[in-house]
Amino acid sequence: MDSLGFHRPRNVDWRRAAALLYGDWGTSKAYVIGLAFFFAGYASLPIIIAVCLLTALVGYNYVVVCRHFPEGGGVYSAARPQSRNLAAIGALLLVANFIVTAALSCNAAMAYFGVPPGVMLLATTAGIAGVGLLNWFGPKHTGSLAVSLAIPTVIVVVAIIAMSAPHLTTAHLQPPKADFRTNWLTFVGIILALSGVEAIANLTGVMKLDPGASPERPSVAVTARRAILPVAIEVVAGTILLGWAMLSLGPELAPDPQTQRDYMIRFLGTQYATLTFGPTIGILFGSLVGVVIGLLLLSAVNTAIGAQIGLIYLLARDGEMPRPFRRLNRHGVPYWPWVLATLMPVVTVLIVGADIEVLAGLYAIGVVGAIAVNLGSCTVNLSLPLQWYERAVMGVTTLVLAAVELTIAKTNNDALFFAICVLGSGMALRSFAQRKAGLRTVTLSREIAEQVAPAEVPETPIELKPGQTIMVALRGVTPVLKFALEEARLRQGRLYILYVKELAVTLLGSPAAPERPRWQNDPEAARIMSHALALGQQYGVQVFPLYTTSEDPASTILDLAATMGVDILMLGAAQRSRLLQLLKGDVVTRVARGLPENIQLVIHS
């Protein structure tokens, strides 16, 4: 709940949440099976199954996490009650994961599109930059986009499995290597299917509430479970069956581990469609698979960049990053987080190259570390009402992930160096931000900390008097303000001046003490409110300024109009280009559709 007493819109149902999860989780099979064949050849099926089992185990743990963190259960929110330092480290590891996810997904997308190796580096960097530029406008419909891309992906995966079913065989399978170390290192090298669960945990704050739940006592356990379980089943079953289909191709039809590992699903689609319907259909179906999977991978790039923007902004809003990181552009997107989220994946690709094997080596250290911090924090948090078996499973999962993280740090110097760079830079920025804010690190006993903790300041409600009330939503000093003042004077009513600062970013979790939004701290809002208050004195009208930030201005306007019990709501006509209306939607139209009948709507142009 924000400072005005209303809640963030919970408009993400389980289907949309599942689609967003699938956009990250579901893309992992696009390169996991190819890398498994690259590392272990015909002995890779047990390793693929082991990776899928770990994925299922992590998915189960995050069903539990989402049940206990209905306002956002990502690593930052889960670890913060234990330690702010630990929460910051977990969040920075997640930032490292998002950087590599964007780079890896875009590189894989270009491979599925059939981009030649000679221009792969240019195409990958251009793709990341293009998706980053779109995020300047803060697109609001990534969930709908994810749904539209997830459905054809599931269809082509099921089609490949169906065509391969008559050809599945164990004739070519080989036993894994005898020594545990070799198998363990191969297992660690292809763990690329985990980061989606962090994304879904962070979305619990905007998920639709379960039946019987309320904003005061939120619960999203049913919604989260419905979103996670179907995707987990598809990812596990689909990856294992596609891996078996890959290993059922004999040596004469087998993929080249070096060249075709990066687009293995497209290769399987071509081969099995050829075996079933002939070479012409095989080539056409393979091309279709490449386009469908490639577009889903680009959607994963968009999800990673958007999540990174939200996470960095959340850290800045909670005092963990410099204050300038909270500055928003005219579309409500945090400017510096947007710059970092776009540039860091591009710089990573330029430094390490557009090679899936190399990028995959950088990937796991971030996501495995973040998930280990999240689950470990929940395991030792005795205030969480976990069942004994849930806590035991979570603890075992944490130990396995910690072993994976230590293995990566020991065997992959590039991944360790990358993680140190991200953590070092992030912690340095955090220290700088805290010193600029005048904070110092001190150690106090719990008793003293409880004595000096500031008490909550009670809200001061606005006392309404009889008479009609008018609310006008402003984006600038426009003619609608003068019109609203004249109407308020004629009706001898009160006038609420509402300024909604659009925040076109998904907040990943909820900090323990979010900063209260104040119009005095926003130069544009301060100019508008000061002018309105001055005009109110001239007109003899009582003016009440209302200010808030919101990811969904239309829903916020509707909520406030109903909460304040206004009689008339006034809006200025939208003056927006067709491109921006496509990306962001029309607030006036959405308000008109959702406004209660007892509130009159006046649109002034």
C-alpha positions in Angstrom: 0.0 0.0 0.0 1.3 3.4 -0.8 1.1 6.7 1.1 -2.4 7.5 -0.2 -3.8 4.3 1.1 -4.5 2.4 -2.1 -2.8 -0.6 -3.5 -0.9 -1.3 -6.6 -3.2 -2.8 -9.3 -3.2 -6.6 -9.1 -4.0 -7.3 -12.8 -1.7 -10.3 -13.5 -3.7 -13.5 -13.5 -2.1 -16.9 -13.5 -2.2 -17.3 -17.3 -0.3 -14.1 -17.9 2.1 -14.9 -15.1 2.6 -18.4 -16.5 3.3 -16.8 -20.0 5.9 -14.4 -18.5 7.5 -17.4 -16.7 7.5 -19.5 -19.8 9.2 -16.6 -21.7 12.2 -17.2 -19.5 11.9 -20.8 -18.3 10.6 -22.2 -21.6 13.4 -20.7 -23.6 16.1 -22.7 -21.7 15.5 -25.9 -23.7 16.4 -23.9 -26.8 20.1 -24.2 -25.9 20.3 -26.6 -22.9 20.0 -29.8 -25.0 22.5 -28.5 -27.6 25.0 -27.7 -24.9 24.4 -31.1 -23.3 25.2 -32.9 -26.6 28.2 -30.6 -27.0 29.6 -31.6 -23.6 28.6 -35.3 -23.3 27.4 -36.5 -26.7 25.2 -39.6 -26.6 25.8 -39.9 -22.8 24.0 -36.6 -22.1 20.5 -37.9 -21.3 21.1 -38.7 -17.6 22.6 -35.2 -17.2 19.6 -33.6 -18.9 17.3 -35.5 -16.6 19.3 -34.4 -13.6 19.1 -30.7 -14.6 15.3 -31.1 -15.1 14.9 -32.6 -11.7 16.8 -29.7 -10.1 14.6 -27.3 -12.1 11.4 -29.1 -10.8 12.8 -29.0 -7.2 13.5 -25.2 -7.4 10.0 -24.7 -8.9 8.4 -26.5 -5.9 10.4 -24.3 -3.5 9.3 -21.1 -5.2 5.6 -22.2 -5.0 6.3 -22.2 -1.2 8.1 -18.8 -1.4 5.3 -17.2 -3.4 2.8 -18.4 -0.8 4.6 -16.6 2.0 5.6 -13.4 0.1 2.4 -12.1 -1.5 3.9 -8.6 -1.9 7.0 -9.8 -3.8 9.2 -12.8 -3.0 12.3 -12.2 -4.9 15.8 -12.5 -3.4 15.9 -8.9 -2.2 12.6 -9.1 -0.4 13.3 -12.5 1.1 16.8 -11.8 2.3 16.2 -8.2 3.6 14.7 -9.3 7.0 17.9 -11.3 7.6 20.5 -8.7 6.5 20.5 -5.6 4.2 24.0 -6.5 3.1 22.9 -10.1 2.2 19.8 -8.7 0.3 22.0 -6.3 -1.7 24.4 -9.1 -2.6 21.5 -11.3 -3.7 20.0 -8.5 -5.7 23.4 -7.8 -7.5 23.8 -11.5 -8.3 20.3 -11.3 -9.9 21.5 -8.2 -11.8 24.4 -10.3 -13.1 21.9 -13.0 -14.1 19.7 -10.5 -16.0 22.8 -9.1 -17.9 23.8 -12.6 -19.1 20.2 -13.6 -19.8 19.7 -10.7 -22.1 23.0 -11.4 -23.9 22.5 -15.2 -24.1 18.9 -15.1 -25.2 19.6 -12.5 -28.0 22.6 -14.6 -29.2 20.5 -17.7 -29.3 17.6 -15.8 -31.1 20.0 -14.8 -33.8 21.2 -18.4 -34.2 17.6 -19.6 -34.6 17.0 -16.8 -37.1 19.9 -18.2 -39.1 22.2 -15.2 -38.8 25.6 -16.1 -40.3 28.5 -16.5 -37.8 30.4 -13.6 -39.5 27.8 -11.1 -38.4 26.6 -12.8 -35.2 28.3 -10.3 -32.9 26.9 -7.3 -34.7 23.4 -8.8 -34.9 23.4 -9.7 -31.2 24.5 -6.3 -30.0 22.0 -4.6 -32.4 19.2 -6.8 -31.1 19.9 -6.0 -27.5 20.1 -2.3 -28.2 16.9 -2.4 -30.2 15.0 -4.1 -27.4 16.5 -1.7 -24.9 15.4 1.3 -27.0 11.8 0.0 -26.9 12.0 -0.1 -23.1 12.6 3.7 -23.2 8.9 4.0 -23.7 8.1 1.5 -20.9 5.9 -1.0 -22.9 3.0 -2.2 -20.8 1.9 -5.2 -22.7 4.8 -7.7 -22.2 2.5 -10.2 -20.6 0.2 -10.2 -23.6 3.2 -10.4 -25.9 4.5 -13.4 -23.9 1.2 -15.2 -24.2 1.1 -14.7 -27.9 4.6 -16.1 -28.3 4.3 -18.9 -25.7 1.3 -20.6 -27.4 3.0 -21.2 -30.8 6.2 -22.3 -29.0 4.3 -25.0 -27.1 2.6 -26.0 -30.4 5.9 -26.5 -32.3 7.5 -28.3 -29.3 4.5 -30.7 -29.1 4.7 -31.2 -32.9 8.4 -32.1 -32.8 7.8 -34.5 -30.0 4.8 -36.1 -31.8 6.8 -36.5 -35.1 9.8 -38.0 -33.2 7.7 -40.4 -31.1 7.9 -43.3 -33.7 11.6 -42.9 -33.9 12.5 -42.7 -30.2 15.0 -45.4 -29.3 17.6 -46.3 -26.7 20.0 -47.9 -29.3 22.4 -44.9 -29.4 22.4 -44.0 -25.7 25.6 -44.3 -23.9 26.2 -44.6 -20.1 27.6 -41.5 -18.4 31.3 -41.2 -17.6 32.5 -43.3 -14.8 34.0 -40.6 -12.6 31.7 -38.3 -10.6 33.8 -35.2 -11.1 33.3 -35.2 -14.9 29.6 -35.7 -14.7 29.2 -33.1 -12.0 31.1 -30.5 -14.1 29.0 -31.3 -17.1 25.9 -30.9 -14.9 27.1 -27.6 -13.6 27.9 -26.4 -17.1 24.3 -26.8 -18.5 22.2 -25.4 -15.6 20.5 -22.8 -17.6 16.8 -23.2 -16.6 16.4 -21.5 -13.3 16.1 -17.7 -13.5 12.5 -17.6 -14.5 11.4 -18.6 -10.9 13.0 -15.4 -9.6 10.9 -13.4 -12.1 7.7 -15.1 -11.0 8.4 -14.6 -7.3 9.0 -10.9 -7.9 5.6 -10.7 -9.6 3.5 -11.8 -6.6 2.9 -8.1 -5.7 0.8 -7.6 -8.9 -0.8 -11.0 -9.1 -4.5 -11.3 -8.7 -5.6 -12.3 -5.2 -6.9 -15.7 -4.3 -10.6 -16.2 -3.7 -11.4 -14.9 -0.2 -8.2 -12.8 0.1 -8.2 -9.0 0.5 -5.7 -6.2 0.0 -5.3 -6.0 3.8 -4.6 -9.8 4.0 -3.3 -10.7 0.6 -2.7 -14.3 -0.6 -1.6 -15.4 -4.1 -0.8 -19.0 -3.3 -3.3 -20.4 -5.7 -2.4 -18.0 -8.5 1.3 -18.6 -8.1 0.8 -22.4 -8.0 -1.3 -22.4 -11.2 1.3 -20.3 -12.9 4.4 -22.3 -11.9 3.2 -25.9 -12.1 2.1 -26.1 -15.7 5.2 -24.3 -16.9 7.4 -26.6 -14.8 5.8 -29.7 -16.2 6.2 -28.5 -19.8 9.8 -27.4 -19.2 10.8 -30.7 -17.5 8.9 -33.1 -19.8 9.6 -31.1 -23.0 13.4 -30.8 -22.3 13.7 -34.5 -21.5 11.7 -35.7 -24.5 13.5 -33.3 -26.9 16.8 -34.5 -25.5 15.8 -38.1 -26.1 14.7 -37.2 -29.6 18.1 -35.6 -30.2 19.8 -38.7 -29.0 17.6 -41.0 -31.1 19.1 -39.7 -34.3 21.8 -42.1 -35.4 25.3 -41.1 -36.2 24.4 -40.5 -39.9 21.7 -38.0 -38.9 23.2 -36.7 -35.7 23.7 -32.9 -35.3 27.2 -31.4 -35.4 28.0 -30.6 -31.7 29.9 -27.5 -32.7 27.7 -25.8 -35.3 24.2 -27.0 -34.5 24.3 -26.8 -30.7 23.0 -23.2 -30.8 19.8 -24.0 -32.7 19.1 -27.6 -31.7 15.3 -27.4 -31.6 15.3 -26.0 -35.2 17.6 -28.8 -36.3 15.3 -31.4 -34.7 12.2 -29.9 -36.3 13.9 -30.0 -39.7 15.1 -33.6 -39.3 11.9 -35.1 -37.9 9.6 -33.2 -40.3 11.8 -34.5 -43.2 11.6 -38.1 -41.9 7.8 -37.7 -41.6 6.7 -35.6 -44.6 9.7 -35.2 -46.8 12.6 -32.7 -47.3 10.4 -29.8 -48.6 8.1 -29.8 -45.5 11.2 -30.4 -43.3 12.9 -27.2 -44.5 9.7 -25.2 -44.2 8.9 -26.5 -40.7 12.5 -26.0 -39.6 12.3 -22.3 -40.7 9.0 -21.9 -38.9 10.5 -23.4 -35.7 13.5 -21.0 -36.0 11.2 -17.9 -36.2 8.9 -19.0 -33.4 11.7 -19.9 -31.0 13.7 -16.8 -32.0 10.9 -14.5 -31.2 10.3 -16.1 -27.8 14.0 -15.6 -27.1 13.7 -11.9 -28.0 10.8 -11.8 -25.6 13.1 -13.2 -22.9 15.6 -10.4 -23.8 12.8 -7.8 -23.2 11.8 -9.5 -19.9 15.4 -9.5 -18.7 16.0 -5.8 -19.5 12.7 -4.8 -18.0 13.4 -6.8 -14.8 16.8 -5.3 -14.5 15.4 -1.8 -14.8 12.9 -2.6 -12.0 15.5 -4.2 -9.8 18.0 -1.3 -10.0 15.2 1.2 -9.5 14.0 -0.7 -6.4 17.5 -0.6 -4.9 17.7 3.1 -5.6 14.3 3.7 -4.1 15.3 1.8 -1.0 18.5 3.9 -0.5 20.9 1.1 -1.8 21.8 3.0 -5.0 22.5 6.7 -5.8 19.4 9.0 -5.8 19.9 10.0 -9.5 18.9 6.4 -10.3 15.3 7.3 -9.2 15.0 10.0 -11.9 12.3 9.1 -14.4 12.1 10.1 -18.1 8.9 11.6 -19.5 7.4 8.1 -20.1 7.9 7.1 -16.4 11.0 4.9 -17.0 14.0 5.3 -14.6 16.6 6.9 -16.8 19.9 5.6 -15.4 18.6 2.1 -14.7 17.5 2.0 -18.3 20.9 3.1 -19.5 22.6 0.4 -17.4 20.1 -2.4 -18.3 20.7 -1.7 -22.0 24.4 -1.1 -22.0 25.6 -3.8 -19.7 24.5 -6.8 -21.9 25.9 -5.0 -25.0 29.2 -4.5 -23.3 29.3 -8.1 -22.1 28.8 -9.4 -25.6 31.4 -7.1 -27.0 33.9 -8.2 -24.4 33.3 -12.0 -24.3 32.0 -12.4 -27.8 28.7 -13.8 -29.2 29.3 -17.4 -28.2 26.6 -19.4 -26.4 29.1 -21.7 -24.6 31.0 -18.7 -23.2 27.8 -16.8 -22.2 26.4 -20.0 -20.6 29.5 -20.2 -18.5 28.8 -16.7 -17.1 25.1 -17.3 -16.7 24.8 -19.8 -13.8 27.0 -18.0 -11.2 24.5 -15.1 -11.0 21.2 -17.0 -11.0 22.3 -19.9 -8.8 23.8 -17.5 -6.3 20.6 -15.4 -6.2 18.3 -18.4 -5.7 20.6 -19.9 -3.1 20.5 -16.6 -1.1 16.7 -16.5 -1.5 16.0 -20.1 -0.4 18.7 -20.0 2.3 17.2 -16.8 3.8 13.8 -18.4 3.9 15.2 -21.6 5.4 16.7 -19.8 8.4 13.8 -17.3 8.8 12.0 -18.9 11.7 9.2 -16.3 11.5 8.0 -17.9 8.2 5.3 -20.5 9.1 6.9 -23.3 7.0 6.0 -26.9 7.4 9.0 -29.0 8.6 9.3 -30.8 5.3 9.1 -27.6 3.3 12.0 -26.1 5.4 13.9 -29.4 5.0 13.5 -29.5 1.2 14.4 -25.8 1.0 17.6 -26.4 3.0 18.7 -29.4 0.9 18.1 -27.3 -2.3 20.1 -24.5 -0.8 23.0 -26.9 -0.1 22.9 -28.3 -3.7 22.9 -24.8 -5.2 25.7 -23.6 -2.9 27.8 -26.6 -4.1 27.0 -25.6 -7.7 28.0 -22.0 -7.0 31.3 -23.0 -5.4 32.1 -25.3 -8.3 31.5 -22.5 -10.8 33.7 -20.1 -8.8 36.5 -22.8 -8.6 36.5 -24.0 -12.2 35.3 -21.0 -14.2 37.6 -18.0 -13.8 35.7 -15.9 -16.3 32.4 -16.4 -14.4 34.1 -15.6 -11.1 35.7 -12.5 -12.5 32.3 -11.4 -14.0 30.5 -11.9 -10.7 33.2 -10.0 -8.8 33.0 -7.1 -11.2 29.2 -6.8 -10.8 29.3 -7.3 -7.1 32.2 -4.9 -6.6 30.7 -2.2 -8.8 27.3 -2.5 -7.2 28.6 -2.5 -3.6 30.8 0.5 -4.4 27.8 2.4 -5.7 25.8 1.3 -2.7 28.5 2.6 -0.3 28.6 5.9 -2.2 24.8 6.3 -2.1 24.7 5.7 1.6 27.5 8.1 2.4 25.8 10.8 0.2 22.7 10.2 2.2 24.6 10.7 5.5 24.3 7.1 6.6 27.0 5.3 8.6 27.3 1.7 9.5 26.9 1.0 13.2 26.2 -2.1 15.3 23.5 -1.9 17.9 22.0 -4.5 20.2 18.4 -5.4 19.4 17.1 -3.7 22.6 18.7 -0.4 21.7 17.6 -0.6 18.1 14.0 -1.1 19.2 14.2 1.9 21.4 15.5 4.3 18.8 13.3 2.9 15.9 11.0 5.7 14.8 7.4 5.2 15.5 5.0 5.2 12.5 3.4 8.5 11.8 -0.4 8.1 11.7 -2.1 9.1 8.5 -4.1 12.4 8.7 -7.3 12.0 6.9 -8.8 14.9 4.9 -12.1 16.0 6.5 -14.7 16.5 3.9 -17.5 19.0 4.2 -20.9 18.9 2.5 -21.0 19.9 -1.2 -19.9 18.5 -4.6 -16.3 17.5 -5.0 -14.3 17.6 -8.2 -11.1 15.8 -9.1 -8.9 16.8 -12.0 -6.0 14.7 -13.1 -3.3 16.9 -14.5 -0.1 16.3 -16.6 0.7 19.9 -16.9 -0.7 23.5 -16.5 -3.4 23.0 -19.1 -6.8 24.7 -19.7 -8.6 21.9 -17.9 -7.2 23.3 -14.6 -8.9 26.7 -15.1 -12.1 24.9 -16.1 -12.0 22.8 -13.0 -11.5 25.8 -10.7 -14.4 27.6 -12.4 -16.7 24.6 -11.9 -15.6 24.2 -8.3 -16.4 27.9 -7.6 -19.8 27.7 -9.3 -20.7 24.5 -7.4 -19.2 25.7 -4.1 -17.3 22.5 -3.9 -13.8 21.2 -3.2 -11.2 20.5 -5.9 -8.6 17.7 -5.7 -5.6 18.2 -8.0 -4.2 14.7 -8.8 -0.8 14.3 -10.4 0.1 10.7 -11.2 3.8 10.2 -11.9 3.8 7.3 -14.3 6.3 4.6 -13.2 6.7 2.4 -16.3 8.6 -0.3 -14.6 7.7 -3.5 -12.7 8.9 -3.2 -9.1 10.7 -6.4 -8.2 9.5 -7.0 -4.7 8.6 -4.5 -2.0 11.1 -2.8 0.3 10.3 -2.8 4.0 9.9 1.0 4.1 9.2 2.5 0.7 9.8 6.2 0.5 6.6 8.3 0.8 6.0 10.1 -2.5 5.9 13.9 -2.1 5.0 16.3 -4.8 7.5 18.8 -3.3 10.3 16.5 -4.4 9.1 16.4 -8.0 10.0 19.6 -9.9 7.2 19.2 -12.5 4.6 18.3 -9.9 5.8 21.1 -7.6 5.3 23.6 -10.5 1.8 22.4 -11.2 0.7 22.1 -7.6 2.1 25.5 -6.6 0.3 27.1 -9.5 -3.0 25.3 -8.7 -2.8 26.3 -5.0 -2.2 29.9 -6.0 -5.1 29.9 -8.4 -7.3 28.2 -5.8 -6.7 31.2 -3.5 -7.6 33.6 -6.2 -10.8 31.7 -7.1 -11.7 31.1 -3.4 -11.7 27.3 -3.9 -10.4 24.8 -1.5 -7.7 22.9 -3.4 -6.2 19.6 -2.1 -3.1 18.3 -3.9 -2.8 14.6 -4.4 0.4 13.0 -5.7 1.5 9.4 -6.2 3.6 7.2 -8.5 2.0 4.4 -10.3 2.7 1.7 -12.9 -0.9 1.9 -14.1 -2.2 5.6 -14.1 -5.7 4.6 -15.3 -6.3 2.2 -12.4 -4.8 4.7 -9.9 -7.1 7.5 -11.1 -10.1 5.1 -10.9 -9.1 3.9 -7.4 -8.6 7.4 -6.1 -11.8 8.8 -7.6 -13.8 6.0 -5.9 -11.8 6.2 -2.6 -12.2 10.0 -2.3 -15.9 9.8 -3.3 -15.8 12.6 -5.9 -18.8 13.6 -7.9 -17.0 14.8 -11.0 -13.8 13.6 -12.6 -12.1 15.8 -15.1 -9.4 14.8 -17.6 -7.7 16.6 -20.4 -7.9 15.0 -23.9 -4.9 12.9 -24.7 -2.4 14.4 -27.1 -0.2 11.5 -28.0 1.3 10.0 -31.1 0.0 6.7 -32.6 3.3 5.0 -31.6 3.0 6.0 -27.9 -0.7 5.0 -27.9 0.3 1.6 -29.2 3.0 1.1 -26.6 1.4 2.6 -23.6 -2.4 2.7 -24.3 -4.9 5.5 -23.9 -5.5 6.5 -20.2 -8.7 8.5 -21.0 -10.3 5.5 -22.7 -9.5 3.1 -19.9 -10.8 5.5 -17.3 -14.0 6.1 -19.2 -14.6 2.3 -19.4 -14.0 1.7 -15.7 -15.5 4.7 -14.0 -18.5 4.0 -11.7 -21.9 5.3 -12.9 -22.3 7.6 -9.9 -19.2 9.7 -10.9 -19.5 12.1 -13.9 -16.7 12.2 -16.4 -15.7 15.4 -18.1 -13.1 15.4 -20.8 -11.8 18.8 -21.6 -10.0 19.4 -24.9 
